[in-house]
Amino acid sequence: MTKWVTQVGLAEVPHVSAESKEAYERSLMPHEREARVRGIPSMGAGAIYPVPEEDIVCAPFQIPLFYRHVFALDVGWNKTAALWAAIDPETDIAYLYSEYYRGEAEPPIHAQAIKSRGDWIPGVIDPASRGRGQKDGEQLLQIYTALGLHLIPANNAVESGLYEVWTRLSAGKLKVFNTLQNFLSEFRIYRRDEKGKIVKANDHLMDCVRYFCVSGIAVSSQRPPDQWGGLVGRPKHLINYNPLEYAQVNTPQNVAVNRSQWLPHSNR
């Protein structure tokens, strides 16, 4: 019996429009394109996020008070890591601005360091923390919640999470402060092996950014107004505003103001 293999790439499929082909290719992770678009067998070795570092790194800046914040937490005895993000609600750009990276310490020590960044900030945590302990099998999610952290389990779907991170990186919707050296060190070596498997070494903050993109954005929260300490950076619609006072100040003195005509909730 004779056998043969015909290799056909997406470009050779006549009934699919050029626009559809381009859209499909853009939807793929970089390691999938050789196989799915060109028909070339590939196991996908190499960088998981092949994005130039200079495209995602930015200098630190004072984060406006109306940005939404969240942190992601990956726990373990050998290394516990946390990553903080602030999201611009107008542009949907997320900025990774702080990190925590420490090993061989008890949960109260980690919790204190995390709360020092803002005990009001909600977080998402490795869902495996619900059923494992650093040393004695205790449920770490319950421990950290009891220590004052506001946490929910993250979605730990790996491939879909990688795609969410990649989508934000490629669209310019995820930026990293250049002071996050541990994050950048992991980012540079985060890769797949020759069999297409993720190399599970020094990837704690890479897990955190995945938790953030999949589950953290939805639970992010703005700093409570009582901690703003003024109106600098505050959205205009949140500033205390008295329409009657505004009208009185901006109306000539010889013109009477009939408040019943324009103040709907006034008594007539």
C-alpha positions as CSV (number, residue, x, y, z in Angstrom):
1,M,0.0,0.0,0.0
2,T,1.3,3.4,-1.0
3,K,1.0,6.3,1.4
4,W,1.6,10.0,1.0
5,V,1.1,13.3,2.8
6,T,0.0,16.4,1.1
7,Q,1.0,19.6,2.9
8,V,-1.5,22.5,2.4
9,G,-1.2,25.9,3.9
10,L,-4.0,28.3,4.6
11,A,-2.8,30.5,1.7
12,E,-3.7,27.7,-0.7
13,V,-7.3,27.5,0.4
14,P,-9.2,29.3,-2.3
15,H,-12.7,29.5,-0.7
16,V,-11.5,31.5,2.4
17,S,-11.2,35.3,1.9
18,A,-7.9,37.1,2.5
19,E,-9.5,39.1,5.3
20,S,-10.6,35.9,7.1
21,K,-7.1,34.4,6.7
22,E,-5.5,37.4,8.2
23,A,-8.0,37.5,11.1
24,Y,-7.4,33.8,11.8
25,E,-3.6,34.2,11.8
26,R,-3.8,37.2,14.2
27,S,-5.9,35.0,16.6
28,L,-3.2,32.4,16.9
29,M,-0.4,32.2,19.4
30,P,3.0,32.6,17.8
31,H,4.0,29.0,18.4
32,E,0.8,27.8,16.6
33,R,1.3,29.7,13.3
34,E,3.7,27.4,11.5
35,A,1.5,24.4,11.9
36,R,-2.0,26.0,11.6
37,V,-1.3,28.5,8.9
38,R,1.5,27.0,6.8
39,G,0.9,23.3,7.5
40,I,4.5,22.8,8.8
41,P,4.6,20.3,11.7
42,S,5.9,22.1,14.8
43,M,6.1,21.4,18.5
44,G,6.4,25.1,19.3
45,A,9.7,25.4,21.1
46,G,10.8,28.9,22.0
47,A,9.6,32.0,23.8
48,I,6.0,31.9,24.9
49,Y,5.6,35.7,24.5
50,P,7.9,36.7,21.6
51,V,7.4,40.4,22.2
52,P,10.3,42.8,22.3
53,E,10.9,43.9,25.8
54,E,11.1,47.6,24.8
55,D,7.6,47.4,23.5
56,I,6.1,46.6,26.9
57,V,8.5,48.3,29.4
58,C,7.8,51.8,30.6
59,A,9.2,54.2,33.2
60,P,7.4,54.4,36.5
61,F,4.9,57.2,36.9
62,Q,2.5,58.4,39.6
63,I,-0.6,56.3,39.1
64,P,-3.8,58.4,38.9
65,L,-6.2,57.9,41.7
66,F,-9.1,56.8,39.6
67,Y,-7.2,53.7,38.1
68,R,-8.5,50.3,39.2
69,H,-6.1,48.1,41.2
70,V,-5.8,44.3,41.7
71,F,-3.0,41.9,42.7
72,A,-2.3,38.3,41.8
73,L,-0.7,35.8,44.2
74,D,1.2,32.6,43.5
75,V,2.0,30.8,46.8
76,G,4.5,28.2,47.8
77,W,7.2,27.5,50.3
78,N,10.1,27.8,48.0
79,K,8.8,31.0,46.5
80,T,5.8,33.2,47.0
81,A,5.2,35.8,44.4
82,A,2.7,38.6,44.0
83,L,2.1,41.1,41.2
84,W,0.2,44.4,41.3
85,A,-1.6,46.0,38.4
86,A,-3.4,49.3,37.8
87,I,-5.9,49.6,35.0
88,D,-6.7,52.9,33.2
89,P,-10.5,52.7,32.8
90,E,-10.4,55.1,29.8
91,T,-7.9,53.2,27.6
92,D,-8.1,49.7,29.2
93,I,-4.3,49.7,29.4
94,A,-3.0,47.7,32.4
95,Y,0.3,48.7,34.1
96,L,2.2,46.2,36.2
97,Y,3.7,48.4,38.8
98,S,4.9,46.4,41.8
99,E,6.0,42.9,42.7
100,Y,6.7,40.7,45.7
101,Y,9.2,37.8,45.5
102,R,10.2,35.9,48.6
103,G,10.8,32.3,49.6
104,E,10.8,30.2,52.8
105,A,8.6,32.5,54.9
106,E,5.3,32.0,56.7
107,P,2.0,33.3,55.5
108,P,1.8,36.2,58.1
109,I,5.0,37.6,56.7
110,H,3.8,37.5,53.1
111,A,0.4,38.9,54.1
112,Q,1.9,41.8,55.9
113,A,4.1,42.7,52.9
114,I,1.1,42.4,50.5
115,K,-1.1,44.6,52.7
116,S,1.6,47.3,52.9
117,R,0.8,48.0,49.2
118,G,-2.8,48.8,50.1
119,D,-5.0,46.6,52.3
120,W,-8.0,47.6,50.2
121,I,-6.7,46.1,47.0
122,P,-8.5,42.9,46.0
123,G,-6.6,39.9,44.7
124,V,-6.8,36.6,42.8
125,I,-4.8,33.6,44.0
126,D,-3.6,30.3,42.5
127,P,-6.7,28.1,42.8
128,A,-4.5,25.2,44.0
129,S,-4.1,27.1,47.3
130,R,-7.5,25.9,48.3
131,G,-6.2,22.4,48.9
132,R,-2.5,22.5,49.6
133,G,-0.3,24.0,52.2
134,Q,3.3,25.2,52.2
135,K,4.4,22.6,54.7
136,D,1.5,20.9,56.6
137,G,-1.4,20.7,54.1
138,E,-3.4,23.7,55.5
139,Q,-5.6,25.4,53.1
140,L,-3.6,28.6,52.2
141,L,-6.6,30.4,50.7
142,Q,-8.3,30.3,54.1
143,I,-5.2,31.3,55.9
144,Y,-4.5,34.4,53.8
145,T,-8.1,35.4,53.9
146,A,-8.0,35.2,57.7
147,L,-4.9,37.4,57.6
148,G,-6.9,40.2,56.0
149,L,-6.3,39.7,52.3
150,H,-9.3,40.0,49.9
151,L,-8.9,37.0,47.7
152,I,-10.8,34.9,45.2
153,P,-9.4,31.8,43.4
154,A,-8.2,32.6,39.9
155,N,-9.1,30.6,36.7
156,N,-6.0,28.4,36.1
157,A,-6.8,27.4,32.5
158,V,-3.2,27.6,31.1
159,E,-3.5,27.8,27.3
160,S,-6.5,30.2,27.3
161,G,-4.7,32.3,30.0
162,L,-1.5,32.5,27.9
163,Y,-3.7,33.6,25.0
164,E,-5.2,36.4,27.1
165,V,-1.8,37.6,28.2
166,W,-0.5,37.4,24.6
167,T,-3.5,39.4,23.3
168,R,-2.9,42.2,25.7
169,L,0.8,42.3,25.0
170,S,0.4,42.4,21.3
171,A,-2.3,45.0,21.4
172,G,-0.3,47.3,23.7
173,K,-2.8,46.8,26.5
174,L,-0.2,45.5,29.1
175,K,2.8,47.5,30.2
176,V,5.4,46.8,32.8
177,F,7.3,49.3,35.0
178,N,11.0,48.9,34.4
179,T,11.6,48.5,38.1
180,L,10.0,45.0,38.1
181,Q,13.3,43.2,37.7
182,N,12.1,39.8,38.9
183,F,9.2,39.9,36.4
184,L,11.4,40.9,33.6
185,S,13.9,38.1,34.4
186,E,11.2,35.5,34.3
187,F,9.7,37.1,31.1
188,R,13.0,36.7,29.3
189,I,13.3,32.9,29.9
190,Y,9.6,31.9,29.8
191,R,9.5,29.3,27.1
192,R,8.4,26.0,25.7
193,D,10.7,22.9,25.4
194,E,11.2,20.8,22.2
195,K,7.9,18.9,23.0
196,G,5.9,22.1,23.2
197,K,5.5,22.0,27.0
198,I,6.0,25.0,29.2
199,V,9.2,24.9,31.1
200,K,8.0,25.0,34.7
201,A,11.0,26.8,36.3
202,N,11.2,30.4,37.6
203,D,7.7,31.2,36.4
204,H,5.9,32.4,39.5
205,L,5.3,35.9,38.3
206,M,4.4,34.5,34.8
207,D,1.6,32.6,36.6
208,C,0.6,35.8,38.4
209,V,0.2,37.8,35.2
210,R,-1.9,35.0,33.7
211,Y,-4.2,35.0,36.8
212,F,-4.4,38.8,36.5
213,C,-5.4,38.8,32.8
214,V,-8.0,36.0,33.1
215,S,-9.5,36.7,36.5
216,G,-8.1,39.9,38.0
217,I,-9.4,42.5,35.7
218,A,-13.0,41.7,36.6
219,V,-12.5,42.2,40.3
220,S,-10.2,45.2,40.2
221,S,-11.2,48.1,42.3
222,Q,-10.6,51.8,42.6
223,R,-9.0,53.3,45.7
224,P,-11.7,54.2,48.2
225,P,-12.6,57.9,48.0
226,D,-11.8,58.4,51.7
227,Q,-8.2,57.6,50.9
228,W,-7.8,60.0,48.1
229,G,-6.6,62.8,50.3
230,G,-7.8,65.5,47.8
231,L,-9.1,65.8,44.3
232,V,-5.8,65.5,42.4
233,G,-6.4,63.0,39.6
234,R,-10.0,62.5,40.5
235,P,-12.5,62.0,37.6
236,K,-14.7,65.1,37.2
237,H,-17.9,63.2,37.6
238,L,-16.9,62.2,41.1
239,I,-16.0,65.7,42.4
240,N,-18.7,67.1,44.8
241,Y,-20.8,69.3,42.6
242,N,-23.7,71.5,43.6
243,P,-25.6,72.6,40.5
244,L,-27.6,75.4,42.3
245,E,-24.4,76.8,43.7
246,Y,-22.8,76.7,40.2
247,A,-25.7,78.5,38.7
248,Q,-25.7,81.2,41.3
249,V,-21.9,81.8,40.9
250,N,-22.1,81.9,37.1
251,T,-25.2,83.9,36.6
252,P,-25.2,87.7,36.4
253,Q,-26.4,89.3,39.6
254,N,-29.3,91.2,37.9
255,V,-30.7,88.0,36.4
256,A,-33.0,86.0,38.6
257,V,-32.6,82.3,38.7
258,N,-35.8,80.3,38.6
259,R,-34.5,77.0,40.1
260,S,-37.7,75.2,39.5
261,Q,-37.1,75.4,35.7
262,W,-33.8,73.5,35.7
263,L,-33.4,71.6,38.9
264,P,-35.7,68.5,38.5
265,H,-35.7,67.5,42.2
266,S,-36.5,70.9,43.6
267,N,-39.9,71.6,45.2
268,R,-42.2,73.6,43.0
